[in-house]
Amino acid sequence: MRCIPIALIWHFAKTFLDENLKGVVQAQQTNSTKMPEAPQSARTLLIKTLLAAETRRRNAQEDERPSSVTAYHLSNSGQSNPLDRRNSPLDIYYLPLELTTFLATVQTGVYRQPWNTIVQRAWQRPPEKKGRKRDDQASTTTFEPRYNSLYEDLFRLPDNAPRFIRTYFLRIPRRRTAEDDATRYYSLRNEWDVVSWLLVELFLGKVIRMDSERIENIRRLGDMLAEYVEETDDKRFFRSFFVEQRANNFRTILLKANLARAKSGKPPLFGYDAYINVFYDGEEVLRPDWRLIRDLLFIRMVERLYPSWIGKNQALVDEVAQEREDAEAPNEANNG
């Protein structure tokens, strides 16, 4: 049984004690009987504090391994009914070891820059006022975001991994969200440069715990598909691969490309074993998460095709991205 490092407990306790003491002083100065609200949501504060603790540990070169985290958020408003679960005075937030290990790793080395980029683009957006552009408002008022969508969604992992990957690694927008939610405005058309297989590969290994052989097969197949697109300039395949929503049609798209490759006198895009390993449960049933695998392959393809082929076909790829976004929108509420 793993014990939670004392240093981590101390860091959390000290951080929130200091914040609460500041709140007490502020309430006393204003003769208020109520503590001021926390500057950010509980989930966002928890992730920020955890990341700060990990940075402190790393800078101090302390040899402590990540551990799972369970946080208890207590409310003392006195207005909650302890028998009413919807308004419970206690909220419990849990981060499993897989996730804290991922967060510890993603802040280091080659992962830090691409990770920081997607984190910064996930903060709550400032409110818009009629007759005033967002940029004008931001320059005249000070806005402090209360939540980070990526931080909030970490607590829905690993169950919500396919949607997390689509949103943050593939930049497919979530249109059924609040207007201040940054993910509502994501668009692959404008963010090809944010797509990073490096982050995805780490995420698959640390959070989803996908078998390393399967991850490698996905990477290799993505490389071969990118090579096929660049060599043949097969725009129809590129479009169909990314937007197709039916499993049988998607399988046909792949097999036709493989056949075309073989007819050209070059090695096939994939062999039988690799194909089965990536897409099938057994040898006959297509995996129910085939859309997730397709998205992973596309992420690898984008990284290989950007900026060369994508730059030469910008109008096409923008249309393809828009088509995929439109295809996702009607079923967004049901997507995992």
Summary of the structure (lengths in Angstrom):
residues: 336
radius of gyration: 23.2
end to end distance: 31.9
largest distance: 82.1
contacts: 910
relative contact order: 0.09
helix: 62%
strand: 6%
